[in-house]
Amino acid sequence: VQLQASGGGSVQTGESLRLSCAASGVTFSINVADWYRQAPGKQRDMVARITSDGSTNYADSVKGRFAISRDNARNTVYLQMNGLKPEDTAVYFCHVPILSQDYWGQGTLVTVSS
C-alpha cells in the first residue's frame, strides 16, 4: 500500500487549499480513509474521516470549514480546506487502517499566515 499526499502550501488566513491522497495497493471505496495533522510539538490528531459508505466525520475544530471526499475512479481522497486559520498550520497526513495495520502517506505541509 502506498499513499501519496500532495497539495500543501503557504496561504494567508481565510484562503483555501485542497489536499489530495492518491493510493496504490488499496481501494478507497471499500476502506476507511482519514486525514490527520500534526503541528510542531503536538500530537497527531484526526481531522476528517470518510467511510466505505461515504459517511464523513470531522474534528470539531474544522467542522464547517473542511470537507473530505473521495473519487473512486481516481482512487483518491481529498481534503478541501476553506477559511484557513493560523492554527491549521501543520503537516497533514492521509491514513488508511486495514485490519491491524496502519498505512500513512508522507505528509504535506500547510502553513497559514495571519
KETI-942223 format. One record per residue (C-alpha): residue in one letter; chain; x, y, z. Coordinates in steps of 0.02 Angstrom, whole numbers, plus 50000, padded with zeros to 5 digits. Example, Ala and Ser with C-alpha at 12.3 -4.5 7.8 and 13.67 -1.06 7.14 Angstrom:
 rest kette     x     y     z
    A     A 50615 49775 50390
    S     A 50684 49947 50357
END
This chain:
 rest kette     x     y     z
    V     A 50000 50000 50000
    Q     A 50066 50171 49953
    L     A 49984 50337 49990
    Q     A 50044 50494 49903
    A     A 49986 50656 49981
    S     A 50000 50823 49893
    G     A 49925 50996 49887
    G     A 50001 51081 50037
    G     A 50071 51255 50031
    S     A 50080 51426 50111
    V     A 49923 51531 50115
    Q     A 49852 51676 50212
    T     A 49710 51673 50336
    G     A 49543 51643 50253
    E     A 49612 51562 50097
    S     A 49583 51384 50037
    L     A 49684 51231 49991
    R     A 49639 51059 49928
    L     A 49743 50912 49981
    S     A 49747 50751 49881
    C     A 49793 50575 49931
    A     A 49819 50453 49789
    A     A 49827 50270 49833
    S     A 49900 50113 49759
    G     A 49877 49941 49831
    V     A 49717 49989 49920
    T     A 49544 50033 49859
    F     A 49475 50186 49946
    S     A 49295 50144 49903
    I     A 49296 49993 50018
    N     A 49401 50063 50157
    V     A 49400 50199 50286
    A     A 49517 50343 50246
    D     A 49569 50483 50362
    W     A 49664 50644 50360
    Y     A 49770 50681 50513
    R     A 49877 50830 50554
    Q     A 50024 50863 50666
    A     A 50076 51036 50719
    P     A 50252 51068 50784
    G     A 50272 50998 50959
    K     A 50098 50923 50961
    Q     A 50023 50751 50938
    R     A 49950 50690 50775
    D     A 49761 50713 50776
    M     A 49625 50656 50659
    V     A 49547 50795 50558
    A     A 49422 50705 50447
    R     A 49364 50530 50403
    I     A 49266 50454 50261
    T     A 49200 50278 50274
    S     A 49167 50150 50138
    D     A 48985 50202 50128
    G     A 49032 50385 50110
    S     A 48992 50440 50286
    T     A 49103 50578 50350
    N     A 49151 50650 50517
    Y     A 49263 50791 50570
    A     A 49359 50860 50716
    D     A 49261 50999 50799
    S     A 49398 51123 50755
    V     A 49368 51103 50568
    K     A 49182 51070 50556
    G     A 49101 51184 50430
    R     A 49268 51231 50351
    F     A 49344 51067 50291
    A     A 49266 50933 50181
    I     A 49333 50759 50145
    S     A 49282 50675 49984
    R     A 49330 50529 49876
    D     A 49347 50498 49690
    N     A 49330 50312 49666
    A     A 49381 50317 49483
    R     A 49545 50402 49529
    N     A 49563 50307 49693
    T     A 49599 50473 49776
    V     A 49538 50554 49935
    Y     A 49531 50742 49951
    L     A 49526 50867 50092
    Q     A 49452 51034 50042
    M     A 49505 51163 50170
    N     A 49416 51330 50170
    G     A 49430 51476 50287
    L     A 49604 51426 50342
    K     A 49669 51492 50506
    P     A 49846 51502 50576
    E     A 49802 51362 50697
    D     A 49776 51248 50546
    T     A 49963 51255 50513
    A     A 50028 51077 50519
    V     A 50090 50931 50419
    Y     A 49940 50838 50351
    F     A 49943 50650 50328
    C     A 49823 50533 50243
    H     A 49794 50369 50331
    V     A 49710 50204 50294
    P     A 49683 50073 50428
    I     A 49672 49898 50358
    L     A 49640 49762 50486
    S     A 49777 49787 50615
    Q     A 49892 49885 50500
    D     A 49904 50074 50482
    Y     A 49962 50149 50318
    W     A 50019 50330 50308
    G     A 50059 50449 50170
    Q     A 50219 50551 50179
    G     A 50136 50711 50239
    T     A 50110 50878 50158
    L     A 50144 51042 50245
    V     A 50010 51175 50262
    T     A 50063 51345 50327
    V     A 49935 51479 50362
    S     A 49997 51654 50399
    S     A 49896 51793 50479
END
